[in-house]
Amino acid sequence: MRRLLYILAAIVSAACMTGCFGSSADPYFLSYDENALQVAGVPQFSWDEKTCQMSFSRDSREFRVFTDTMSDFYCVKMSTIPTSAGQSLSCDLTWTTPDDISTRSGMSFRVEQISPDGTVWLWNRKEKIGVIVQILE
């Protein structure tokens, strides 16, 4: 009987760890209110209106956020323009790191939220990557 309880406890623990944790976006990331890129909980790019710019092309479904010198940037090309929270889409993502440029293609993102001003929070659960972009009109 005791062995059965241990097995049951292990199953419940495993279900909680896989079902509860990692199933939604990082709450800290969702609290950002500016363009940003976060990879595995580490900010890779943070918006500064004094030294940064952004661009958006509806035709190519591409967002770019970059410093004035282009020394730091991230670029997101989406399979479709986000329209609602809960939507899933495929993205190609490129960004600068302290010593390189990283690229990931065909990543699956979930639209976590969209604000009235067109700011979109995207989350990739598998790699814990969060991207915030703004639809400019």
DSSP file with accessible surface (Angstrom, degrees, kcal/mol):
  #  RESIDUE AA STRUCTURE BP1 BP2  ACC     N-H-->O    O-->H-N    N-H-->O    O-->H-N    TCO  KAPPA ALPHA  PHI   PSI    X-CA   Y-CA   Z-CA
    1    1 A M     >        0   0  172      0, 0.0     4,-1.9     0, 0.0     5,-0.1   0.000 360.0 360.0 360.0 -42.6    0.0    0.0    0.0
    2    2 A R  H  >  +     0   0  178      1,-0.2     4,-2.1     2,-0.2     5,-0.2   0.898 360.0  53.0 -63.9 -39.7    2.8    2.4    0.9
    3    3 A R  H  > S+     0   0  194      1,-0.2     4,-2.4     2,-0.2    -1,-0.2   0.907 106.8  52.8 -62.2 -40.4    4.5    1.6   -2.4
    4    4 A L  H  > S+     0   0  111      1,-0.2     4,-2.7     2,-0.2    -1,-0.2   0.905 107.7  51.3 -61.5 -40.3    1.3    2.5   -4.3
    5    5 A L  H  X S+     0   0  101     -4,-1.9     4,-2.7     2,-0.2    -1,-0.2   0.900 109.3  50.3 -64.5 -39.9    1.2    5.8   -2.5
    6    6 A Y  H  X S+     0   0  152     -4,-2.1     4,-2.2     2,-0.2    -2,-0.2   0.918 112.1  47.4 -63.4 -43.1    4.8    6.6   -3.5
    7    7 A I  H  X S+     0   0   81     -4,-2.4     4,-2.4     2,-0.2    -2,-0.2   0.939 113.0  48.5 -64.3 -44.6    4.0    5.8   -7.1
    8    8 A L  H  X S+     0   0   99     -4,-2.7     4,-2.6     1,-0.2     5,-0.2   0.920 110.9  50.7 -62.0 -43.0    0.8    7.9   -7.0
    9    9 A A  H  X S+     0   0   52     -4,-2.7     4,-2.5     1,-0.2    -1,-0.2   0.904 110.1  50.5 -62.1 -39.7    2.7   10.8   -5.5
   10   10 A A  H  X S+     0   0   61     -4,-2.2     4,-2.5     2,-0.2    -2,-0.2   0.916 110.9  48.4 -65.5 -41.1    5.4   10.5   -8.2
   11   11 A I  H  X S+     0   0  104     -4,-2.4     4,-2.5     2,-0.2    -2,-0.2   0.938 112.7  47.6 -64.8 -45.3    2.8   10.6  -10.9
   12   12 A V  H  X S+     0   0   78     -4,-2.6     4,-2.4     1,-0.2    -2,-0.2   0.927 112.4  50.1 -63.1 -42.1    1.0   13.6   -9.4
   13   13 A S  H  X S+     0   0   66     -4,-2.5     4,-2.3    -5,-0.2    -1,-0.2   0.929 111.2  48.3 -61.8 -45.1    4.3   15.4   -9.0
   14   14 A A  H  X S+     0   0   52     -4,-2.5     4,-2.1     1,-0.2     5,-0.3   0.911 111.0  50.9 -63.1 -40.6    5.3   14.7  -12.6
   15   15 A A  H  X S+     0   0   55     -4,-2.5     4,-2.9     1,-0.2     5,-0.4   0.913 111.2  48.3 -64.5 -41.1    1.9   15.9  -13.9
   16   16 A C  H  X>S+     0   0   56     -4,-2.4     4,-2.2     3,-0.2     5,-1.1   0.907 110.9  50.7 -65.0 -40.9    2.2   19.1  -11.9
   17   17 A M  H  <5S+     0   0  126     -4,-2.3     4,-0.3    -5,-0.2    -2,-0.2   0.888 121.1  32.6 -68.1 -36.0    5.7   19.8  -13.2
   18   18 A T  H  <5S+     0   0  102     -4,-2.1    -2,-0.2    -5,-0.2    -1,-0.2   0.826 126.6  40.1 -90.4 -29.5    4.8   19.3  -16.8
   19   19 A G  H  <5S+     0   0   43     -4,-2.9    -3,-0.2    -5,-0.3    -2,-0.2   0.853 124.2  31.7 -88.9 -34.6    1.2   20.6  -16.7
   20   20 A C  T  <5S+     0   0   82     -4,-2.2     3,-0.5    -5,-0.4     2,-0.4   0.875 111.3  59.3 -92.9 -43.8    1.5   23.6  -14.4
   21   21 A F  S   <S+     0   0  150     -5,-1.1    -1,-0.1    -4,-0.3     0, 0.0  -0.736 113.7   9.8 -91.6 138.1    5.0   24.9  -15.0
   22   22 A G  S    S+     0   0   29     -2,-0.4    -1,-0.2     2,-0.2   106,-0.1   0.460  94.0 106.9  80.7   1.0    6.0   26.0  -18.4
   23   23 A S  S    S+     0   0   66     -3,-0.5     2,-0.3     2,-0.1    -2,-0.1   0.632  81.7  34.0 -87.7 -12.5    2.5   25.8  -19.9
   24   24 A S  S    S-     0   0   76     -4,-0.2    -2,-0.2   101,-0.1    88,-0.0  -0.883  97.6 -76.6-135.5 171.1    2.1   29.6  -20.0
   25   25 A A        -     0   0    4     -2,-0.3    -2,-0.1     1,-0.1    -1,-0.1  -0.224  56.6 -88.8 -67.3 154.6    4.3   32.7  -20.6
   26   26 A D     >  -     0   0   45      1,-0.2     4,-2.2    -4,-0.1     5,-0.2  -0.452  32.4-142.6 -60.6 120.8    6.6   34.0  -18.0
   27   27 A P  H  > S+     0   0  101      0, 0.0     4,-0.9     0, 0.0    -1,-0.2   0.858 101.2  56.5 -59.4 -33.2    4.6   36.5  -15.9
   28   28 A Y  H >4 S+     0   0  145      1,-0.2     3,-0.7     2,-0.2     4,-0.5   0.932 107.0  48.9 -63.3 -43.1    7.6   38.8  -15.7
   29   29 A F  H >4 S+     0   0    0      1,-0.2     3,-1.6     2,-0.2    -1,-0.2   0.924 107.4  54.7 -61.5 -43.2    7.8   38.9  -19.5
   30   30 A L  H 3< S+     0   0   43     -4,-2.2    -1,-0.2     1,-0.3    -2,-0.2   0.714  99.7  62.9 -66.4 -16.6    4.1   39.7  -19.7
   31   31 A S  T << S+     0   0   78     -4,-0.9    -1,-0.3    -3,-0.7    -2,-0.2   0.629  78.1 106.9 -83.1 -13.5    4.6   42.7  -17.4
   32   32 A Y    <   -     0   0   32     -3,-1.6     4,-0.1    -4,-0.5    -3,-0.0  -0.409  48.9-171.0 -60.7 143.0    6.9   44.4  -19.9
   33   33 A D        +     0   0  125      2,-0.1     2,-0.3    -2,-0.1    -1,-0.1   0.279  62.1  59.5-120.7  10.2    5.2   47.4  -21.6
   34   34 A E  S    S-     0   0   85      1,-0.0    98,-0.0    13,-0.0    -2,-0.0  -0.873 101.3 -70.6-128.9 166.9    7.8   48.1  -24.3
   35   35 A N        +     0   0    4     -2,-0.3    12,-1.6    11,-0.1     2,-0.3  -0.296  68.5 152.7 -55.8 135.6    9.3   46.2  -27.2
   36   36 A A  E     -AB  46 132A   4     96,-0.7    96,-2.7    10,-0.2     2,-0.4  -0.986  38.7-143.0-162.1 160.7   11.6   43.5  -25.8
   37   37 A L  E     -AB  45 131A   1      8,-2.0     7,-3.3    -2,-0.3     8,-1.5  -0.999  18.3-176.8-132.2 129.8   13.2   40.1  -26.5
   38   38 A Q  E     -AB  43 130A   0     92,-2.8    92,-2.7    -2,-0.4     2,-0.5  -0.996   5.3-169.3-128.8 131.9   13.7   37.6  -23.7
   39   39 A V  E >  S-AB  42 129A  23      3,-2.5     3,-2.0    -2,-0.4    90,-0.2  -0.985  75.2 -19.5-124.5 120.2   15.4   34.2  -24.2
   40   40 A A  T 3  S-     0   0   66     88,-2.0    89,-0.1    87,-0.6    -1,-0.1   0.868 128.4 -50.7  51.8  42.3   15.2   31.6  -21.4
   41   41 A G  T 3  S+     0   0   40     87,-0.7    -1,-0.3     1,-0.2    88,-0.1   0.422 116.4 112.8  82.4  -2.2   14.4   34.3  -18.8
   42   42 A V  E <   -A   39   0A  83     -3,-2.0    -3,-2.5     2,-0.0    -1,-0.2  -0.907  69.6-124.2-108.9 121.4   17.3   36.6  -19.9
   43   43 A P  E     +A   38   0A  65      0, 0.0    -5,-0.3     0, 0.0     3,-0.1  -0.421  28.7 177.1 -61.4 129.6   16.5   39.9  -21.5
   44   44 A Q  E    S+     0   0A  55     -7,-3.3     2,-0.3     1,-0.4    -6,-0.2   0.655  70.0  12.2-103.5 -27.8   18.3   40.1  -24.9
   45   45 A F  E     -A   37   0A  13     -8,-1.5    -8,-2.0    27,-0.1     2,-0.4  -0.956  62.1-170.6-153.0 132.5   17.0   43.5  -26.0
   46   46 A S  E     -A   36   0A  78     -2,-0.3   -10,-0.2   -10,-0.2     2,-0.1  -0.993  29.3-113.5-127.5 137.1   15.1   46.2  -24.2
   47   47 A W        -     0   0   45    -12,-1.6     2,-0.4    -2,-0.4    20,-0.0  -0.387  28.5-179.5 -69.9 135.9   13.6   49.2  -25.8
   48   48 A D    >>  -     0   0   72     -2,-0.1     4,-1.5     1,-0.1     3,-1.5  -0.932  18.9-153.2-134.9 111.9   14.9   52.7  -25.1
   49   49 A E  T 34 S+     0   0  148     -2,-0.4    -1,-0.1     1,-0.3    -2,-0.0   0.728  93.5  58.5 -61.9 -18.7   13.0   55.4  -27.0
   50   50 A K  T 34 S+     0   0  173      1,-0.2    -1,-0.3    -3,-0.0    -3,-0.0   0.769 123.0  18.8 -79.7 -25.5   16.1   57.7  -27.0
   51   51 A T  T <4 S+     0   0   65     -3,-1.5    17,-2.5    16,-0.0     2,-0.3   0.321 112.2  75.8-129.1   7.3   18.4   55.2  -28.8
   52   52 A C  E  <  -C   67   0A  11     -4,-1.5     2,-0.3    15,-0.3    15,-0.2  -0.863  46.5-173.0-125.7 159.2   16.0   52.7  -30.6
   53   53 A Q  E     -C   66   0A 100     13,-3.0    13,-2.6    -2,-0.3     2,-0.3  -0.904   7.9-155.2-138.2 166.0   13.7   52.6  -33.5
   54   54 A M  E     -C   65   0A  49     -2,-0.3     2,-0.3    11,-0.2    11,-0.2  -0.977   4.6-167.7-142.2 156.5   11.3   50.1  -34.9
   55   55 A S  E     -C   64   0A  47      9,-2.7     9,-2.6    -2,-0.3     2,-0.3  -0.972   1.0-166.8-141.7 157.3    9.8   49.2  -38.2
   56   56 A F  E     -C   63   0A  33     -2,-0.3     2,-0.5     7,-0.2     7,-0.2  -0.990   5.0-166.2-146.5 133.6    6.9   47.0  -39.4
   57   57 A S  E  >> -C   62   0A  43      5,-2.4     5,-1.8    -2,-0.3     4,-0.9  -0.969   4.3-169.6-121.8 113.5    6.0   45.8  -42.9
   58   58 A R  T  45S+     0   0  115     -2,-0.5     3,-0.2     3,-0.2    -1,-0.1   0.883  88.5  57.1 -65.8 -37.8    2.5   44.4  -43.3
   59   59 A D  T  45S+     0   0  148      1,-0.2    -1,-0.2     2,-0.1    -2,-0.0   0.917 119.2  28.7 -61.9 -43.8    3.3   43.0  -46.7
   60   60 A S  T  45S-     0   0   31      2,-0.1    -1,-0.2    17,-0.0    -2,-0.2   0.460 102.3-129.4 -96.4  -0.8    6.3   40.9  -45.5
   61   61 A R  T  <5 +     0   0   87     -4,-0.9    17,-2.9     1,-0.2     2,-0.4   0.899  59.2 146.1  55.5  45.0    4.8   40.4  -42.0
   62   62 A E  E   < -CD  57  77A  36     -5,-1.8    -5,-2.4    15,-0.2     2,-0.4  -0.945  35.8-166.7-124.3 135.3    8.1   41.5  -40.5
   63   63 A F  E     -CD  56  76A   4     13,-2.8    13,-2.6    -2,-0.4     2,-0.4  -0.948   7.0-172.3-116.0 138.6    8.9   43.5  -37.4
   64   64 A R  E     -CD  55  75A 102     -9,-2.6    -9,-2.7    -2,-0.4     2,-0.4  -0.998   6.8-178.3-132.8 134.7   12.3   45.0  -36.7
   65   65 A V  E     +CD  54  74A   2      9,-2.5     9,-2.4    -2,-0.4     2,-0.3  -1.000  22.4 153.6-130.4 129.5   13.5   46.6  -33.5
   66   66 A F  E     -CD  53  73A  32    -13,-2.6   -13,-3.0    -2,-0.4     7,-0.2  -0.987  43.5-103.2-155.8 157.9   17.0   48.1  -33.4
   67   67 A T  E >   -C   52   0A  19      5,-2.4     3,-1.9    -2,-0.3   -15,-0.3  -0.431  46.8-103.8 -77.8 162.5   19.4   50.6  -31.9
   68   68 A D  T 3  S+     0   0   87    -17,-2.5   -16,-0.1     1,-0.3    -1,-0.1   0.811 125.0  45.8 -57.7 -30.4   20.2   53.7  -33.9
   69   69 A T  T 3  S-     0   0  109    -18,-0.3    -1,-0.3     3,-0.1   -17,-0.1   0.468 106.4-127.6 -90.9  -3.4   23.6   52.2  -34.7
   70   70 A M  S <  S+     0   0   93     -3,-1.9    -2,-0.1     2,-0.2     3,-0.1   0.639  74.0 125.9  63.3  16.6   22.1   48.8  -35.6
   71   71 A S  S    S+     0   0   71      1,-0.2     2,-0.4    25,-0.0    -1,-0.1   0.795  76.5  30.7 -73.8 -26.4   24.6   47.2  -33.2
   72   72 A D  S    S+     0   0   67     24,-0.0    -5,-2.4     2,-0.0     2,-0.3  -0.998  80.1 135.5-131.6 138.1   21.7   45.5  -31.4
   73   73 A F  E     -D   66   0A  35     -2,-0.4    23,-2.0    -7,-0.2     2,-0.3  -0.985  33.8-147.8-163.9 166.4   18.5   44.3  -32.9
   74   74 A Y  E     -DE  65  95A   1     -9,-2.4    -9,-2.5    -2,-0.3     2,-0.4  -0.976  12.7-164.8-143.3 149.0   15.9   41.7  -33.3
   75   75 A C  E     -DE  64  94A  10     19,-2.8    19,-2.3    -2,-0.3     2,-0.5  -1.000   0.8-167.7-134.6 131.8   13.8   40.8  -36.3
   76   76 A V  E     -DE  63  93A   1    -13,-2.6   -13,-2.8    -2,-0.4     2,-0.5  -0.986   2.5-170.3-124.7 120.6   10.6   38.7  -36.4
   77   77 A K  E     -DE  62  92A  78     15,-2.6    15,-2.5    -2,-0.5     2,-0.3  -0.964  18.6-158.8-109.9 122.0    9.1   37.5  -39.6
   78   78 A M  E     - E   0  91A   3    -17,-2.9    13,-0.2    -2,-0.5     3,-0.1  -0.701  27.8-134.3-106.6 153.5    5.7   35.9  -39.0
   79   79 A S  S    S+     0   0   63     11,-2.6     2,-0.3    -2,-0.3    12,-0.1   0.781  95.4   0.6 -70.4 -27.8    3.5   33.5  -41.0
   80   80 A T  S    S-     0   0   61     10,-0.3    -1,-0.2   -19,-0.1     3,-0.0  -0.976  85.8 -93.7-154.8 157.8    0.6   35.8  -40.4
   81   81 A I        -     0   0   21     -2,-0.3     2,-0.1    -3,-0.1   -23,-0.0  -0.636  50.0-111.0 -76.3 129.5   -0.2   39.1  -38.7
   82   82 A P        +     0   0    4      0, 0.0     3,-0.1     0, 0.0    -1,-0.1  -0.370  43.6 165.8 -63.0 137.5   -1.4   38.5  -35.1
   83   83 A T        +     0   0  110      1,-0.3     2,-0.3    -2,-0.1    31,-0.1   0.564  57.4  17.7-126.1 -20.7   -5.1   39.3  -34.6
   84   84 A S  S >  S-     0   0   62     29,-0.1     3,-1.6     0, 0.0    -1,-0.3  -0.998  78.0 -94.8-156.1 151.5   -6.1   37.8  -31.3
   85   85 A A  T 3  S+     0   0   63     -2,-0.3    27,-0.2     1,-0.2     3,-0.1  -0.338 109.4  33.2 -62.2 142.1   -4.8   36.3  -28.0
   86   86 A G  T 3  S+     0   0   32     25,-3.7    -1,-0.2     1,-0.3    26,-0.1   0.218  85.7 134.7  93.8 -14.2   -4.5   32.6  -28.1
   87   87 A Q    <   -     0   0   38     -3,-1.6    24,-3.0    24,-0.2     2,-0.4  -0.381  45.7-144.7 -67.8 142.1   -3.6   32.5  -31.8
   88   88 A S  E     + F   0 110A  85     22,-0.2     2,-0.3    -3,-0.1    22,-0.2  -0.887  25.5 165.3-107.6 142.6   -0.6   30.3  -32.8
   89   89 A L  E     - F   0 109A   8     20,-2.5    20,-3.1    -2,-0.4     2,-0.4  -0.976  34.1-114.6-151.6 162.2    1.8   31.3  -35.6
   90   90 A S  E     - F   0 108A  51     -2,-0.3   -11,-2.6    18,-0.2     2,-0.3  -0.813  35.2-176.7-100.6 140.4    5.1   30.4  -37.0
   91   91 A C  E     -EF  78 107A   1     16,-2.7    16,-2.4    -2,-0.4     2,-0.5  -0.982  26.7-144.1-138.6 149.5    8.0   32.9  -36.9
   92   92 A D  E     -E   77   0A  68    -15,-2.5   -15,-2.6    -2,-0.3     2,-0.4  -0.949  29.3-165.3-105.0 132.6   11.6   33.3  -38.0
   93   93 A L  E     +EF  76 104A   0     11,-3.1    11,-2.9    -2,-0.5     2,-0.4  -0.974  14.4 178.0-128.1 132.2   13.6   35.2  -35.4
   94   94 A T  E     +EF  75 103A  38    -19,-2.3   -19,-2.8    -2,-0.4     2,-0.3  -0.997  13.7 159.2-130.7 136.8   17.0   36.8  -35.6
   95   95 A W  E     -EF  74 102A   6      7,-2.4     7,-3.1    -2,-0.4     2,-0.3  -0.990  36.6-108.4-153.7 159.5   18.7   38.8  -32.8
   96   96 A T  E     - F   0 101A  12    -23,-2.0     5,-0.2    -2,-0.3   -24,-0.0  -0.661  26.4-168.4 -89.2 144.3   22.1   40.0  -31.6
   97   97 A T        -     0   0   28      3,-3.1     3,-0.4    -2,-0.3   -53,-0.0  -0.686  47.5 -86.2-114.7 176.4   23.8   38.5  -28.6
   98   98 A P  S    S+     0   0  132      0, 0.0     3,-0.1     0, 0.0    -2,-0.0   0.812 125.2  12.8 -57.3 -26.8   26.9   40.0  -26.9
   99   99 A D  S    S+     0   0  146      1,-0.0     2,-0.3     0, 0.0    -3,-0.0   0.312 128.2  18.6-134.1  12.5   29.2   38.2  -29.3
  100  100 A D        -     0   0  109     -3,-0.4    -3,-3.1     2,-0.0     2,-0.4  -0.937  69.8-101.7-162.7-179.2   27.1   36.8  -32.2
  101  101 A I  E     -F   96   0A  90     -2,-0.3     2,-0.4    -5,-0.2    -5,-0.2  -0.993  34.3-154.9-120.3 125.8   23.9   36.9  -34.2
  102  102 A S  E     -F   95   0A  31     -7,-3.1    -7,-2.4    -2,-0.4     2,-0.4  -0.816   9.4-171.6-102.9 144.6   21.4   34.1  -33.5
  103  103 A T  E     -F   94   0A  83     -2,-0.4     2,-0.4    -9,-0.2    -9,-0.2  -1.000   7.6-179.2-136.6 135.3   18.8   32.9  -35.9
  104  104 A R  E     -F   93   0A  84    -11,-2.9   -11,-3.1    -2,-0.4     2,-0.3  -0.999  12.9-159.6-132.0 131.9   15.9   30.5  -35.3
  105  105 A S  E     +     0   0A  90     -2,-0.4   -13,-0.2   -13,-0.2    -2,-0.0  -0.845  64.9  10.8-114.3 146.8   13.5   29.5  -38.2
  106  106 A G  E    S+     0   0A  48     -2,-0.3   -14,-0.2     1,-0.2     2,-0.2   0.761  77.5 166.1  66.0  29.4   10.0   28.0  -38.1
  107  107 A M  E     -F   91   0A  12    -16,-2.4   -16,-2.7    -3,-0.3     2,-0.5  -0.513  34.8-126.5 -77.8 144.4    9.5   28.5  -34.4
  108  108 A S  E     -F   90   0A  78    -18,-0.2     2,-0.3    -2,-0.2   -18,-0.2  -0.798  31.2-177.7 -93.2 126.0    5.9   28.2  -33.0
  109  109 A F  E     -F   89   0A   2    -20,-3.1   -20,-2.5    -2,-0.5     2,-0.4  -0.916  18.0-145.0-121.4 151.7    4.7   31.2  -31.0
  110  110 A R  E     -FG  88 123A 111     13,-2.4    13,-2.2    -2,-0.3     2,-0.8  -0.946  22.9-123.6-112.5 135.1    1.4   31.8  -29.2
  111  111 A V  E     - G   0 122A   0    -24,-3.0   -25,-3.7    -2,-0.4    11,-0.2  -0.701  29.7-178.3 -76.6 112.2   -0.1   35.3  -29.0
  112  112 A E  E     -     0   0A  32      9,-2.9     2,-0.3    -2,-0.8    -1,-0.2   0.865  61.4 -16.5 -82.5 -40.8   -0.4   35.9  -25.3
  113  113 A Q  E     - G   0 121A  70      8,-1.0     8,-2.5   -29,-0.1     2,-0.4  -0.981  49.7-153.2-160.8 156.4   -1.9   39.4  -25.5
  114  114 A I  E     - G   0 120A  57     -2,-0.3     6,-0.2     6,-0.2   -29,-0.1  -0.995  18.3-147.1-133.5 128.1   -2.6   42.3  -27.8
  115  115 A S    >   -     0   0   28      4,-2.5     3,-2.1    -2,-0.4    -2,-0.0  -0.503  30.1-106.2 -90.5 163.9   -3.0   45.8  -26.5
  116  116 A P  T 3  S+     0   0  144      0, 0.0    -1,-0.1     0, 0.0     0, 0.0   0.787 119.1  59.5 -59.9 -26.4   -5.3   48.5  -28.1
  117  117 A D  T 3  S-     0   0   94      2,-0.1     0, 0.0     1,-0.0     0, 0.0   0.423 124.7-100.0 -84.1   3.7   -2.2   50.3  -29.4
  118  118 A G  S <  S+     0   0   14     -3,-2.1    17,-2.4     1,-0.3     2,-0.3   0.542  70.4 150.3  93.8   7.9   -1.1   47.2  -31.4
  119  119 A T  E     - H   0 134A   8     15,-0.2    -4,-2.5    13,-0.1     2,-0.4  -0.589  28.5-160.5 -74.8 134.3    1.5   45.9  -29.1
  120  120 A V  E     -GH 114 133A   0     13,-3.3    13,-2.0    -2,-0.3     2,-0.6  -0.973  11.2-155.2-123.9 128.5    1.8   42.1  -29.3
  121  121 A W  E     -GH 113 132A  20     -8,-2.5    -9,-2.9    -2,-0.4    -8,-1.0  -0.915  16.8-171.2-102.8 118.7    3.3   39.7  -26.8
  122  122 A L  E     -GH 111 131A   0      9,-3.1     9,-2.2    -2,-0.6     2,-0.4  -0.894   1.3-167.4-112.2 141.9    4.5   36.4  -28.3
  123  123 A W  E     -GH 110 130A  16    -13,-2.2   -13,-2.4    -2,-0.4     2,-0.6  -0.993  15.7-163.0-135.5 130.9    5.6   33.4  -26.4
  124  124 A N  E  >> - H   0 129A  10      5,-2.8     5,-1.6    -2,-0.4     4,-0.9  -0.951  10.4-168.4-107.7 109.0    7.4   30.2  -27.4
  125  125 A R  T  45S+     0   0  141     -2,-0.6     3,-0.3     3,-0.2    -1,-0.2   0.889  79.2  57.8 -66.9 -41.3    7.0   27.7  -24.5
  126  126 A K  T  45S+     0   0  185      1,-0.2    -1,-0.2   -18,-0.2    -2,-0.0   0.916 123.1  22.1 -59.9 -46.4    9.5   25.2  -25.7
  127  127 A E  T  45S-     0   0   72      2,-0.1   -87,-0.6   -88,-0.0    -1,-0.2   0.370 102.9-123.4-104.0   3.5   12.5   27.5  -25.7
  128  128 A K  T  <5 +     0   0  109     -4,-0.9   -88,-2.0    -3,-0.3   -87,-0.7   0.923  54.8 157.2  53.7  50.3   11.0   30.1  -23.3
  129  129 A I  E   < -BH  39 124A   0     -5,-1.6    -5,-2.8   -90,-0.2     2,-0.4  -0.933  22.5-169.1-109.2 127.5   11.4   32.9  -25.8
  130  130 A G  E     -BH  38 123A   0    -92,-2.7   -92,-2.8    -2,-0.5     2,-0.4  -0.956   3.6-175.7-116.8 135.3    9.3   36.0  -25.5
  131  131 A V  E     -BH  37 122A   0     -9,-2.2    -9,-3.1    -2,-0.4     2,-0.5  -0.998   8.3-163.9-131.3 133.7    9.0   38.7  -28.1
  132  132 A I  E     +BH  36 121A   0    -96,-2.7   -96,-0.7    -2,-0.4     2,-0.3  -0.979  19.8 162.9-117.8 126.6    7.2   42.0  -27.9
  133  133 A V  E     - H   0 120A   0    -13,-2.0   -13,-3.3    -2,-0.5     2,-0.4  -0.865  27.8-132.4-133.4 167.6    6.5   43.9  -31.2
  134  134 A Q  E     - H   0 119A  43     -2,-0.3     2,-0.6   -15,-0.2   -15,-0.2  -0.992  13.6-132.5-130.4 129.5    4.1   46.7  -32.2
  135  135 A I        -     0   0   24    -17,-2.4     2,-0.4    -2,-0.4   -79,-0.1  -0.696  28.5-158.9 -76.9 115.9    1.9   46.8  -35.3
  136  136 A L              0   0   63     -2,-0.6   -78,-0.1   -18,-0.0   -18,-0.1  -0.840 360.0 360.0-100.0 135.3    2.5   50.2  -36.8
  137  137 A E              0   0  178     -2,-0.4   -81,-0.0   -79,-0.0    -2,-0.0  -0.818 360.0 360.0-116.3 360.0    0.0   51.7  -39.1
